[in-house]
């Protein structure tokens, strides 16, 4: 799924649609490569417009580089379609997410395997659940002396068999 989504993003960039395309132009590129392609096309356009308008985390219209957790909260609250995992991915992909976790089923399975959590939750939908597990992973990261961003990449690659972004 990650590879297909990346393929869609590369195609959008190649066609100059990621930064300039309408939802109607983006939809066909996402079809078959991303779940909920109709909604995601709309989300991409709305997020792009919101970020371009400078309505970001602080009064200067910039992402708050000194408080990434607050920045992530802002993204979740203001960008439709963003949950904590997606906001963490976004921040990591723009170089600001070294100390936040991208919790997905691959990472959760490994956290359970290594005794960091007792069970994989049915959902990570709430901030409380996400933060509780992320904090446990952060503590595990410190104990093992493996940086948090490297740890979730390691866990993801152990589950999938390859390293990707």
Residue frames as a rotation matrix with the C-alpha (Angstrom) as fourth column:
UNK 1
0.566 0.824 0.000 0.00
0.824 -0.566 0.000 0.00
0.000 0.000 -1.000 0.00
UNK 2
0.432 -0.485 -0.761 2.81
0.147 -0.794 0.590 2.43
-0.890 -0.366 -0.272 0.85
UNK 3
-0.634 -0.716 0.290 4.49
0.367 0.052 0.929 1.70
-0.680 0.696 0.230 -2.48
UNK 4
-0.195 0.658 0.727 1.27
0.967 0.005 0.254 2.30
0.164 0.753 -0.638 -4.41
UNK 5
0.766 0.463 -0.446 0.63
0.566 -0.815 0.127 5.56
-0.305 -0.350 -0.886 -2.57
UNK 6
-0.005 -0.858 -0.514 4.18
0.087 -0.512 0.854 6.69
-0.996 -0.040 0.077 -3.30
UNK 7
-0.645 -0.154 0.749 3.65
0.712 0.235 0.661 5.79
-0.278 0.960 -0.042 -6.95
UNK 8
0.382 0.870 0.311 0.56
0.913 -0.408 0.021 8.02
0.145 0.276 -0.950 -6.98
UNK 9
0.661 -0.192 -0.726 2.46
0.248 -0.857 0.453 10.92
-0.709 -0.479 -0.518 -5.36
UNK 10
-0.452 -0.892 0.018 5.27
0.249 -0.106 0.963 10.62
-0.857 0.439 0.270 -7.89
UNK 11
-0.408 0.399 0.821 2.73
0.911 0.113 0.397 10.64
0.065 0.910 -0.410 -10.73
UNK 12
0.701 0.682 -0.207 1.01
0.705 -0.707 0.058 13.72
-0.107 -0.186 -0.977 -9.26
UNK 13
0.284 -0.691 -0.664 4.36
0.079 -0.674 0.735 15.50
-0.955 -0.262 -0.137 -9.02
UNK 14
-0.627 -0.552 0.549 5.33
0.531 0.212 0.820 14.48
-0.570 0.806 0.160 -12.55
UNK 15
-0.180 0.674 0.717 2.07
0.918 -0.147 0.369 15.90
0.354 0.724 -0.592 -13.91
UNK 16
-0.910 -0.252 0.330 2.41
0.119 -0.920 -0.372 19.02
0.398 -0.299 0.867 -11.72
UNK 17
0.017 1.000 0.023 -0.90
0.057 -0.023 0.998 18.17
0.998 -0.015 -0.057 -10.03
UNK 18
-0.090 -0.074 -0.993 0.26
0.929 0.354 -0.110 17.83
0.360 -0.932 0.037 -6.43
UNK 19
-0.658 -0.268 -0.704 0.76
0.581 -0.775 -0.248 21.56
-0.479 -0.572 0.666 -6.03
UNK 20
-0.846 0.276 -0.456 -1.63
-0.437 -0.849 0.298 22.85
-0.305 0.451 0.839 -8.71
UNK 21
-0.834 0.494 -0.246 -4.17
0.102 0.577 0.811 20.17
0.542 0.651 -0.531 -9.59
UNK 22
-0.178 0.870 0.460 -7.85
-0.923 -0.309 0.228 20.22
0.341 -0.384 0.858 -8.76
UNK 23
-0.281 0.174 0.944 -9.47
-0.594 0.741 -0.314 17.38
-0.754 -0.649 -0.105 -6.84
UNK 24
0.770 0.638 0.018 -11.06
-0.346 0.441 -0.828 16.23
-0.536 0.632 0.560 -10.11
UNK 25
0.531 -0.659 -0.532 -7.61
-0.664 0.067 -0.745 16.01
0.527 0.749 -0.402 -11.74
UNK 26
-0.432 -0.741 0.514 -6.06
-0.896 0.285 -0.342 14.24
0.107 -0.608 -0.787 -8.73
UNK 27
0.280 0.678 0.680 -8.78
-0.773 0.579 -0.259 11.59
-0.570 -0.453 0.686 -8.25
UNK 28
0.919 0.147 -0.367 -7.96
-0.356 0.708 -0.610 9.40
0.170 0.691 0.703 -11.28
UNK 29
-0.006 -0.989 -0.149 -4.28
-0.549 0.128 -0.826 9.26
0.836 0.077 -0.544 -10.28
UNK 30
-0.514 -0.158 0.843 -5.20
-0.855 0.179 -0.488 8.07
-0.074 -0.971 -0.227 -6.78
UNK 31
0.560 0.828 0.020 -7.76
-0.819 0.557 -0.138 5.52
-0.125 0.061 0.990 -8.00
UNK 32
0.877 -0.155 -0.455 -6.44
0.001 0.948 -0.320 2.00
0.481 0.280 0.831 -7.47
UNK 33
-0.105 -0.992 -0.071 -3.43
0.267 0.040 -0.963 3.28
0.958 -0.120 0.260 -5.55
UNK 34
-0.952 -0.144 0.271 -4.95
-0.193 -0.406 -0.893 4.80
0.239 -0.902 0.359 -2.42
UNK 35
-0.473 0.826 -0.308 -7.96
0.880 0.458 -0.124 3.92
0.038 -0.330 -0.943 -0.34
UNK 36
0.351 0.755 -0.554 -10.81
0.738 -0.587 -0.333 6.43
-0.577 -0.291 -0.763 -0.47
UNK 37
-0.527 -0.716 0.458 -9.32
0.838 -0.350 0.418 8.19
-0.139 0.604 0.785 -3.49
UNK 38
0.133 0.640 0.757 -12.26
0.639 -0.639 0.428 10.60
0.758 0.427 -0.494 -3.87
UNK 39
0.942 0.236 -0.238 -11.99
0.327 -0.500 0.802 11.91
0.070 -0.833 -0.548 -0.33
UNK 40
0.233 -0.938 -0.257 -8.19
0.725 -0.008 0.688 11.93
-0.648 -0.347 0.679 -0.39
UNK 41
-0.323 -0.298 0.898 -8.16
0.868 -0.470 0.157 14.08
0.376 0.831 0.411 -3.52
UNK 42
0.584 0.608 0.538 -10.37
0.287 -0.775 0.564 16.60
0.759 -0.175 -0.627 -1.71
UNK 43
0.855 -0.298 -0.425 -8.17
0.426 -0.063 0.902 16.39
-0.296 -0.952 0.074 1.41
UNK 44
-0.123 -0.959 0.255 -5.03
0.961 -0.051 0.271 17.09
-0.247 0.279 0.928 -0.63
UNK 45
-0.183 0.108 0.977 -6.51
0.599 -0.776 0.197 20.23
0.779 0.622 0.077 -2.18
UNK 46
0.820 0.542 0.184 -7.91
0.168 -0.535 0.828 21.53
0.547 -0.648 -0.530 1.14
UNK 47
0.635 -0.653 -0.414 -4.65
0.627 0.123 0.769 20.88
-0.451 -0.748 0.488 3.01
UNK 48
-0.290 -0.761 0.580 -2.62
0.954 -0.277 0.115 22.53
0.073 0.587 0.806 0.27
UNK 49
0.111 0.428 0.897 -4.87
0.385 -0.851 0.358 25.60
0.916 0.306 -0.259 0.33
UNK 50
0.953 0.252 -0.169 -4.78
0.232 -0.245 0.941 25.83
0.196 -0.936 -0.292 4.11
UNK 51
0.335 -0.908 -0.251 -1.00
0.774 0.113 0.623 25.58
-0.537 -0.404 0.741 4.28
UNK 52
-0.337 -0.431 0.837 -0.55
0.868 -0.486 0.099 28.03
0.364 0.760 0.538 1.40
UNK 53
0.493 0.629 0.601 -2.82
0.322 -0.773 0.546 30.55
0.808 -0.075 -0.584 3.11
UNK 54
-0.495 -0.806 0.324 -0.33
-0.080 -0.329 -0.941 30.61
0.865 -0.491 0.099 5.99
UNK 55
0.358 0.691 0.628 -2.97
-0.778 -0.151 0.610 29.60
0.516 -0.707 0.483 8.53
UNK 56
0.057 -0.473 -0.879 -0.52
0.168 0.873 -0.458 27.44
0.984 -0.121 0.129 10.38
UNK 57
0.167 0.066 -0.984 0.50
0.835 0.522 0.177 26.89
0.525 -0.850 0.032 13.94
UNK 58
-0.255 -0.275 -0.927 1.74
0.831 -0.552 -0.065 30.29
-0.494 -0.787 0.369 15.05
UNK 59
0.488 0.569 -0.662 1.02
0.280 -0.820 -0.498 33.93
-0.827 0.058 -0.560 14.41
UNK 60
-0.245 -0.655 -0.714 3.72
-0.594 -0.481 0.645 34.19
-0.766 0.582 -0.271 11.75
UNK 61
0.660 0.613 -0.434 1.97
-0.716 0.339 -0.610 31.50
-0.227 0.714 0.663 9.71
UNK 62
-0.170 -0.801 -0.574 4.77
-0.781 0.465 -0.418 28.99
0.601 0.377 -0.705 10.11
UNK 63
0.597 0.225 -0.770 4.96
0.193 0.891 0.410 25.50
0.779 -0.393 0.488 11.51
UNK 64
0.718 -0.293 0.632 6.19
-0.688 -0.442 0.576 25.73
0.110 -0.848 -0.519 15.10
UNK 65
0.310 -0.695 -0.648 9.60
-0.206 0.617 -0.760 24.06
0.928 0.369 0.048 14.90
UNK 66
-0.621 -0.569 0.539 10.16
-0.611 -0.079 -0.788 24.37
0.491 -0.818 -0.299 18.65
UNK 67
-0.465 0.540 0.701 7.04
-0.586 0.406 -0.701 22.36
-0.664 -0.737 0.128 19.57
UNK 68
-0.837 0.052 -0.544 6.49
-0.456 0.483 0.748 19.49
0.302 0.874 -0.381 17.16
UNK 69
-0.790 0.591 -0.161 3.87
0.603 0.704 -0.375 17.83
-0.108 -0.393 -0.913 19.39
UNK 70
-0.196 0.711 -0.675 1.77
0.122 -0.666 -0.736 21.00
-0.973 -0.227 0.044 19.34
UNK 71
-0.530 -0.070 -0.845 2.35
-0.773 -0.371 0.515 21.32
-0.350 0.926 0.142 15.61
UNK 72
-0.957 0.187 -0.221 1.12
0.068 0.887 0.456 17.75
0.282 0.422 -0.862 15.11
UNK 73
-0.487 0.822 -0.297 -1.97
0.630 0.095 -0.771 18.47
-0.605 -0.562 -0.564 17.23
UNK 74
-0.230 0.371 -0.900 -2.67
-0.413 -0.874 -0.254 21.52
-0.881 0.313 0.354 15.06
UNK 75
-0.793 -0.113 -0.599 -2.37
-0.606 0.248 0.756 19.46
0.063 0.962 -0.265 11.87
UNK 76
-0.862 0.492 -0.121 -4.77
0.500 0.864 -0.053 16.82
0.079 -0.106 -0.991 13.23
UNK 77
-0.285 0.785 -0.550 -7.30
0.532 -0.348 -0.772 19.46
-0.797 -0.513 -0.319 14.31
UNK 78
0.027 0.248 -0.968 -7.10
-0.366 -0.899 -0.241 21.58
-0.930 0.361 0.066 11.15
UNK 79
-0.577 -0.247 -0.778 -6.37
-0.816 0.132 0.563 19.31
-0.036 0.960 -0.278 8.20
UNK 80
0.440 0.861 0.256 -9.31
-0.797 0.506 -0.331 17.14
-0.414 -0.059 0.908 7.32
UNK 81
0.846 -0.091 -0.526 -8.23
-0.241 0.814 -0.529 13.54
0.476 0.574 0.666 6.82
UNK 82
-0.227 -0.974 0.007 -5.22
-0.344 0.073 -0.936 13.82
0.911 -0.215 -0.351 9.13
UNK 83
0.945 0.264 -0.192 -5.00
0.080 0.383 0.920 11.63
0.317 -0.885 0.341 12.20
UNK 84
0.680 -0.720 0.139 -1.93
-0.471 -0.284 0.835 11.31
-0.561 -0.633 -0.533 14.38
UNK 85
0.213 -0.614 0.760 -0.28
0.545 0.720 0.430 8.74
-0.811 0.322 0.488 12.10
UNK 86
0.509 0.043 0.859 -0.75
0.841 -0.239 -0.486 10.88
0.184 0.970 -0.158 8.99
UNK 87
0.955 -0.163 0.249 0.38
-0.203 -0.969 0.142 14.07
0.218 -0.186 -0.958 10.74
UNK 88
0.509 -0.809 0.294 3.45
-0.189 0.228 0.955 12.21
-0.840 -0.542 -0.037 12.03
UNK 89
0.245 -0.366 0.898 4.22
0.863 0.504 -0.030 10.98
-0.442 0.782 0.439 8.50
UNK 90
0.794 0.120 0.597 3.90
0.450 -0.776 -0.442 14.52
0.409 0.619 -0.670 7.16
UNK 91
0.865 -0.474 0.162 6.24
-0.478 -0.682 0.554 15.97
-0.152 -0.557 -0.817 9.78
UNK 92
0.321 -0.768 0.555 8.74
0.172 0.623 0.763 13.15
-0.931 -0.149 0.332 9.30
UNK 93
0.354 -0.133 0.926 8.69
0.913 0.266 -0.310 13.62
-0.205 0.955 0.216 5.53
UNK 94
0.757 -0.129 0.640 9.51
0.168 -0.908 -0.383 17.33
0.631 0.398 -0.666 5.84
UNK 95
-0.135 -0.982 -0.132 12.34
0.311 0.085 -0.947 16.61
0.941 -0.169 0.294 8.28
UNK 96
-0.325 0.052 0.944 10.63
-0.693 -0.693 -0.200 17.57
0.644 -0.719 0.261 11.54
UNK 97
0.602 0.794 0.082 9.56
-0.665 0.442 0.601 14.24
0.441 -0.417 0.795 12.99
UNK 98
-0.313 -0.823 -0.475 12.62
-0.361 0.565 -0.742 12.64
0.879 -0.061 -0.474 14.57
UNK 99
-0.982 -0.115 0.147 11.02
-0.172 0.257 -0.951 12.44
0.072 -0.959 -0.272 18.02
UNK 100
-0.053 0.984 0.168 7.50
-0.877 0.034 -0.479 11.38
-0.477 -0.173 0.862 17.05
UNK 101
-0.716 -0.182 0.674 6.33
-0.027 0.972 0.234 7.90
-0.698 0.149 -0.701 16.16
UNK 102
-0.365 0.622 -0.693 4.46
-0.899 -0.043 0.436 6.75
0.242 0.782 0.575 13.10
UNK 103
-0.640 0.166 0.750 2.28
-0.393 0.768 -0.505 4.14
-0.660 -0.618 -0.427 14.76
UNK 104
0.022 0.661 -0.750 0.79
-0.953 0.240 0.183 1.66
0.301 0.711 0.636 12.34
UNK 105
0.887 0.445 0.124 -0.02
-0.461 0.835 0.300 -2.03
0.030 -0.323 0.946 12.55
UNK 106
0.508 -0.777 -0.372 3.57
0.232 0.539 -0.810 -2.99
0.829 0.325 0.454 11.69
UNK 107
-0.430 -0.674 0.601 5.02
-0.375 -0.471 -0.798 -0.93
0.821 -0.569 -0.051 14.52
UNK 108
0.183 0.612 0.769 2.30
-0.969 -0.019 0.246 -1.99
0.165 -0.791 0.590 16.98
UNK 109
0.899 0.116 -0.423 2.96
-0.123 0.992 0.011 -5.70
0.421 0.042 0.906 16.33
UNK 110
0.035 -0.974 -0.224 6.62
0.349 0.222 -0.910 -5.19
0.937 -0.047 0.348 17.15
UNK 111
-0.366 -0.103 0.925 5.87
-0.701 -0.623 -0.347 -3.14
0.612 -0.775 0.156 20.24
UNK 112
0.680 0.644 0.352 3.79
-0.729 0.542 0.417 -6.05
0.078 -0.540 0.838 21.48
UNK 113
0.731 -0.449 -0.514 6.46
0.169 0.849 -0.501 -8.58
0.662 0.279 0.696 20.47
UNK 114
-0.312 -0.949 0.032 9.10
0.297 -0.130 -0.946 -6.73
0.902 -0.286 0.323 22.52
UNK 115
-0.133 0.342 -0.930 6.81
0.965 0.259 -0.043 -6.23
0.227 -0.903 -0.364 25.52
UNK 116
-0.964 -0.204 0.171 6.42
0.178 -0.972 -0.151 -2.47
0.197 -0.115 0.974 25.14
UNK 117
-0.344 0.921 0.184 2.63
-0.928 -0.363 0.084 -2.82
0.144 -0.142 0.979 25.00
UNK 118
-0.519 0.211 0.828 0.44
-0.377 0.813 -0.444 -5.65
-0.767 -0.543 -0.342 26.27
UNK 119
-0.056 0.558 0.828 -1.83
0.725 0.593 -0.350 -5.80
-0.686 0.581 -0.438 23.23
UNK 120
-0.938 -0.145 0.316 -2.36
0.339 -0.580 0.740 -4.16
0.076 0.801 0.594 19.87
UNK 121
-0.527 0.788 -0.317 -5.32
-0.107 -0.432 -0.896 -1.80
-0.843 -0.439 0.312 20.27
UNK 122
0.034 0.656 0.754 -8.30
0.836 0.395 -0.381 -2.18
-0.547 0.644 -0.535 17.97
UNK 123
0.640 0.220 0.736 -8.00
0.626 -0.706 -0.332 1.51
0.447 0.673 -0.589 17.10
UNK 124
-0.448 -0.777 -0.443 -5.58
0.883 -0.462 -0.083 4.40
-0.140 -0.428 0.893 17.51
UNK 125
0.057 0.621 0.782 -8.35
0.777 -0.519 0.356 6.90
0.627 0.587 -0.512 16.87
UNK 126
0.934 0.356 -0.045 -7.98
0.300 -0.707 0.640 8.96
0.196 -0.611 -0.767 20.02
UNK 127
0.365 -0.811 0.456 -5.13
-0.465 -0.584 -0.666 11.26
0.806 0.031 -0.591 20.97
UNK 128
0.442 -0.147 0.885 -5.00
-0.881 0.115 0.459 9.64
-0.169 -0.982 -0.078 24.42
UNK 129
0.855 -0.093 0.511 -4.37
0.098 0.995 0.017 6.14
-0.510 0.035 0.859 23.03
UNK 130
0.760 -0.593 0.267 -1.86
0.317 -0.021 -0.948 7.34
0.568 0.805 0.172 20.42
UNK 131
0.336 -0.647 0.684 0.11
-0.652 -0.684 -0.327 9.40
0.679 -0.337 -0.652 22.93
UNK 132
0.638 -0.066 0.767 0.15
-0.655 0.477 0.586 6.64
-0.405 -0.876 0.261 25.54
UNK 133
0.833 -0.326 0.447 1.66
0.446 0.873 -0.195 4.15
-0.327 0.362 0.873 23.08
UNK 134
0.637 -0.625 0.451 3.99
0.162 -0.463 -0.871 6.74
0.754 0.628 -0.193 21.56
UNK 135
0.450 -0.459 0.766 5.33
-0.841 -0.506 0.191 7.60
0.299 -0.730 -0.614 25.03
UNK 136
0.722 -0.185 0.667 5.92
-0.217 0.855 0.472 3.91
-0.657 -0.485 0.577 25.76
UNK 137
0.781 -0.444 0.439 7.77
0.613 0.413 -0.674 3.61
0.118 0.795 0.594 22.46
UNK 138
0.587 -0.565 0.580 9.77
-0.307 -0.818 -0.486 6.76
0.749 0.107 -0.654 23.23
UNK 139
0.536 -0.365 0.761 10.84
-0.798 0.075 0.598 5.25
-0.275 -0.928 -0.252 26.58
UNK 140
0.765 -0.236 0.600 11.77
0.295 0.955 -0.001 1.98
-0.573 0.178 0.800 24.83
UNK 141
0.777 -0.469 0.420 13.76
0.308 -0.300 -0.903 4.01
0.549 0.831 -0.089 22.31
UNK 142
0.486 -0.591 0.643 15.73
-0.756 -0.654 -0.030 5.64
0.439 -0.471 -0.765 25.12
UNK 143
0.594 -0.225 0.772 16.35
-0.501 0.647 0.575 2.32
-0.629 -0.729 0.271 26.90
UNK 144
0.678 -0.293 0.674 17.61
0.560 0.800 -0.216 0.66
-0.476 0.524 0.706 23.72
UNK 145
-0.089 -0.696 -0.713 19.48
-0.026 -0.714 0.700 3.78
-0.996 0.081 0.045 22.57
UNK 146
-0.602 0.053 0.797 17.80
0.790 0.186 0.584 3.52
-0.117 0.981 -0.154 19.16
UNK 147
-0.919 0.265 -0.291 16.43
-0.259 -0.964 -0.058 6.89
-0.296 0.022 0.955 18.00
UNK 148
-0.191 0.955 0.226 12.64
-0.085 0.213 -0.973 6.90
-0.978 -0.205 0.040 17.73
UNK 149
0.424 0.360 -0.831 12.58
-0.810 -0.261 -0.526 7.61
-0.406 0.896 0.181 14.00
UNK 150
-0.477 -0.661 -0.580 15.06
-0.820 0.573 0.022 4.77
0.317 0.486 -0.815 13.37
UNK 151
-0.836 0.168 0.522 13.10
-0.226 0.762 -0.607 2.43
-0.500 -0.626 -0.599 15.63
UNK 152
0.213 0.972 0.100 9.81
-0.280 0.159 -0.947 2.72
-0.936 0.174 0.306 13.78
UNK 153
0.323 -0.195 -0.926 11.64
-0.944 -0.005 -0.329 2.37
0.060 0.981 -0.186 10.45
UNK 154
-0.768 -0.641 -0.009 13.35
-0.631 0.759 -0.161 -0.75
0.110 -0.118 -0.987 11.81
UNK 155
-0.529 0.647 0.549 10.06
-0.117 0.585 -0.803 -2.23
-0.841 -0.489 -0.233 13.06
UNK 156
0.464 0.723 -0.512 8.31
-0.609 -0.160 -0.777 -1.41
-0.644 0.672 0.366 9.77
UNK 157
0.028 -0.530 -0.847 11.08
-0.957 0.231 -0.176 -3.04
0.289 0.816 -0.501 7.73
UNK 158
-0.856 -0.285 0.431 11.06
-0.439 0.842 -0.314 -6.14
-0.273 -0.458 -0.846 9.95
UNK 159
-0.113 0.922 0.370 7.36
-0.089 0.361 -0.928 -6.59
-0.990 -0.138 0.041 9.15
UNK 160
0.730 0.501 -0.465 7.47
-0.421 -0.206 -0.883 -5.73
-0.538 0.841 0.061 5.45
UNK 161
0.545 -0.595 0.591 10.88
0.652 0.744 0.147 -7.07
-0.527 0.305 0.793 4.48
UNK 162
-0.061 -0.603 0.796 12.21
0.885 -0.401 -0.236 -3.80
0.462 0.690 0.558 3.05
UNK 163
-0.375 -0.150 -0.915 13.10
0.620 -0.774 -0.127 -0.22
-0.689 -0.615 0.384 3.96
UNK 164
-0.147 0.419 0.896 10.99
0.860 -0.394 0.325 2.53
0.489 0.818 -0.302 2.48
UNK 165
0.110 0.135 0.985 11.15
-0.030 -0.990 0.139 6.26
0.993 -0.045 -0.105 3.23
